[in-house]
Amino acid sequence: MALGLDTTQTDRPVRRAVSTRGPRRVPLGWIVPAAIVLFWWGAYEAGWINPVLFSSPVLVVQTLWDAMIHGSFFSDLGVSVGRWLLGFGVGAVLGLLFGAVTGLSRTAERLLDPTFQMLRTIPIMGLVPLFIVWFGLGELPKILLIAIAAFFLVYIEMYAGIRGIDRKLVEVGRMYELSTGQMLRRIIIPGALPHILQGVRLGLGVAWLALVIAELTGANSGIGHWMQVGRENVRVDIVLAALIVFAAVGKIVDSIVRLIERRALGWRDSVEREMSA
């Protein structure tokens, strides 16, 4: 029997609660870079900066635009990215492999980890002259430098991820008599995944920095070659344009990896998720 009550008022708040969306976030990450560029431009126009030592942002943008339209920007960028990904791929695969071996075996840890920790302290720049003597100025020494830079971070994170797995989960797997493959697939890899993704992200960043060093050691192509040309011709605008490209590409790749990390680890209840909510 109808009671004659108006139920529309009680339904509306529920619909509004379901369809309400949070306010759009202000792109705070762009504020500081924009402020730096504005200060740079203002200081240059005010005559606070020596134009021989530091070009104006307008000239840097012009140089970058000319390289895109009339120069070899895209071919050089492709060469640099190819070197980066190849070197990182080699270093990351070896880092994951040895990190898993030392993480799963105490014997392998005692045998290999001290050597890796010792080699990790050798600066990349110290290997440059040695690699040039051994391998010349071709592609091999550049790939090796990038691979070595990526290897240690991926190795450390893989090792830490496996050793950080809760022993109770391993005991549960043994209780259910899981095979080695099942243990890896269901317990060890999911448990170590946060560290693995962190290692990939950090390894990509360090490999990108190693790329700069590698391409400054006699490369005939790539974005690092721009810096050599700018240095030899005292063209600060070319050097700054190359640095901007390095920064932009590194940031884009880092953002992509962070997005993958959030999607892959969406199940994890973390402080970052609470702060971003």
DAQUI-V840318 format. One record per backbone hydrogen bond with DSSP energy under -1.0 kcal/mol. CO is the residue of the C=O (numbers start at 1). NH is the residue of the N-H. If there is no record, write none. Layout:
co->CO nh->NH
co->CO nh->NH
This chain:
co->7 nh->11
co->8 nh->12
co->11 nh->15
co->12 nh->16
co->13 nh->17
co->14 nh->18
co->15 nh->19
co->16 nh->20
co->26 nh->28
co->27 nh->30
co->28 nh->31
co->30 nh->34
co->31 nh->35
co->32 nh->36
co->33 nh->37
co->34 nh->38
co->35 nh->39
co->36 nh->40
co->37 nh->41
co->38 nh->42
co->39 nh->43
co->40 nh->44
co->41 nh->45
co->42 nh->46
co->43 nh->48
co->44 nh->47
co->50 nh->54
co->56 nh->60
co->57 nh->61
co->58 nh->62
co->59 nh->63
co->60 nh->64
co->61 nh->65
co->62 nh->66
co->63 nh->67
co->64 nh->68
co->65 nh->69
co->66 nh->70
co->66 nh->71
co->67 nh->73
co->72 nh->76
co->73 nh->77
co->74 nh->78
co->75 nh->79
co->76 nh->80
co->77 nh->81
co->78 nh->82
co->79 nh->83
co->80 nh->84
co->81 nh->85
co->82 nh->86
co->83 nh->87
co->84 nh->88
co->85 nh->89
co->86 nh->90
co->87 nh->91
co->88 nh->92
co->89 nh->93
co->90 nh->94
co->91 nh->95
co->92 nh->96
co->93 nh->97
co->94 nh->98
co->95 nh->99
co->96 nh->100
co->97 nh->101
co->98 nh->102
co->99 nh->103
co->100 nh->104
co->101 nh->105
co->105 nh->109
co->106 nh->110
co->107 nh->111
co->108 nh->112
co->109 nh->113
co->112 nh->116
co->113 nh->117
co->114 nh->118
co->115 nh->119
co->116 nh->120
co->119 nh->122
co->124 nh->127
co->127 nh->131
co->128 nh->132
co->129 nh->133
co->130 nh->134
co->131 nh->135
co->132 nh->136
co->139 nh->143
co->140 nh->144
co->141 nh->145
co->142 nh->146
co->143 nh->147
co->144 nh->148
co->145 nh->149
co->146 nh->150
co->147 nh->151
co->148 nh->152
co->150 nh->154
co->151 nh->155
co->152 nh->156
co->153 nh->157
co->154 nh->158
co->155 nh->159
co->156 nh->160
co->157 nh->161
co->158 nh->162
co->159 nh->163
co->160 nh->164
co->162 nh->165
co->166 nh->170
co->167 nh->171
co->168 nh->172
co->169 nh->173
co->170 nh->174
co->171 nh->175
co->172 nh->176
co->173 nh->178
co->174 nh->177
co->179 nh->183
co->180 nh->184
co->181 nh->185
co->182 nh->186
co->183 nh->187
co->183 nh->188
co->184 nh->189
co->187 nh->191
co->188 nh->192
co->189 nh->193
co->192 nh->196
co->193 nh->197
co->194 nh->198
co->195 nh->199
co->196 nh->200
co->197 nh->201
co->198 nh->202
co->199 nh->203
co->200 nh->204
co->201 nh->205
co->202 nh->206
co->203 nh->207
co->204 nh->208
co->205 nh->209
co->206 nh->210
co->207 nh->211
co->208 nh->212
co->209 nh->213
co->210 nh->214
co->211 nh->215
co->214 nh->217
co->223 nh->227
co->224 nh->228
co->225 nh->229
co->226 nh->230
co->227 nh->231
co->228 nh->232
co->229 nh->233
co->230 nh->235
co->235 nh->239
co->236 nh->240
co->237 nh->241
co->238 nh->242
co->239 nh->243
co->240 nh->244
co->241 nh->245
co->242 nh->246
co->243 nh->247
co->244 nh->248
co->245 nh->249
co->246 nh->250
co->247 nh->251
co->248 nh->252
co->249 nh->253
co->250 nh->254
co->251 nh->255
co->252 nh->256
co->253 nh->257
co->254 nh->258
co->255 nh->259
co->256 nh->260
co->257 nh->261
co->258 nh->262
co->259 nh->263
co->260 nh->264
co->261 nh->265
co->263 nh->266
co->265 nh->268
co->270 nh->274
co->271 nh->275
co->272 nh->276
